[in-house]
Amino acid sequence: MNLKSIWSVLEKAYEPIDKHVMMSVMESASALSLPPDWFNWAAAGLIFGAQPISIGPYMHLFPYGLARVTEDGFASAAKQGYLIADMKGGYRLSDIGANIVQQLNQTADASVAQLQPMPAEHLQRLVDYFLRLADASFAAPEPSGKWLCSYKRNNMNPGKDASLPRQFIYYFDQVAAYRDDAYVALWQAHQVEGHAWNTLDRLYKGGALTFDGLYEKLKAWDVPQEVYAQDVQELIQRGWIKEKSGEYQITPAGKQVREDVEVMTEHNFFIRWTCLNETEQEDLLSLATQLRDGRLNSKE
């Protein structure tokens, strides 16, 4: 079986489910009149659970941003009463913040519980496959630091009584997070910052770009423009990109580095799928295709 093709179908099948949940959460955030910068601290509160929210682990989970910008965001959330500084360089949710995170999480659970993306017995089979894939990924020796996978596994369990669509999200997110962890570990081995690697990745995917065009594709990560200007110079020094006629483009060396990381990521990711035999992989593809081609019908 072509496991990459199965994963591609699964990603496409998951997209509308994820979009449905996010729209419900965004509507809830709007109803709660949350400030524009609510997402980062709320996501941190959800992912960290009862553990302290600290910058180091947060940057392991979300490595493409900038630590000082994240710290400023958490400090702002503390001033607004959503977080409380613990005097050890970390934060925890205040009662107000915890209540908001709980409401957002309940909104997500309720919205997805109403979905009927496929017959229940088929969705149960899909959940069972992803439970096995999640367990195999978590037990894998590489990478040694499964940051995102571990946090999602340990702190975001919806409970045994959760709806089947919610269970599917839980296990799918773990498997996807494991792939992210594998990818991050490989590019970090090149001793490059996440925002610099992200710059290389945009040029790998987007072709030649002016600096303004490049920044337009990167600004969602809230990294200051001057930091990306420094990243461009570092990547030029490494021989991974070059500038020509006011545009930046990836070099053959940079393309090779990026592709080597992708190839090894795919290897480390899909080798865990051997926990499913060929017949089960074929069934997984059939279920994934059914989920992709179906509609997100609601019980209501």
Number of C-alpha atoms within 10 A of each C-alpha: 11 10 17 12 11 18 16 13 20 20 15 15 21 18 11 15 19 13 11 15 18 16 13 18 20 16 14 19 20 12 9 12 10 13 11 9 12 16 13 14 25 22 12 20 26 20 21 21 18 11 13 18 24 20 18 12 15 19 16 17 21 15 18 20 21 19 16 11 14 19 16 11 16 27 19 15 24 19 12 13 14 25 25 20 19 12 7 8 12 18 24 24 28 17 13 13 22 18 13 20 21 15 16 22 19 13 20 21 20 16 20 24 17 16 20 18 22 19 10 12 10 17 21 16 14 24 21 15 21 23 19 17 22 24 16 17 27 19 11 15 10 15 18 10 15 24 22 22 24 18 19 21 21 12 15 17 14 15 10 8 8 16 16 20 23 24 26 21 18 22 25 22 20 27 26 17 23 28 21 18 24 25 20 24 18 17 19 14 9 11 9 14 15 20 19 20 20 20 21 24 16 18 20 18 10 14 13 20 19 15 16 11 13 21 18 11 15 19 13 9 14 12 19 14 15 9 12 20 14 12 21 22 15 15 20 18 11 12 14 20 24 18 17 10 6 9 15 20 22 26 18 12 13 22 18 13 15 19 13 14 20 16 12 14 21 16 12 20 23 17 13 19 19 12 15 16 11 12 10 12 19 16 16 21 22 16 21 24 16 19 23 20 14 13 15 17 11 12 8 5
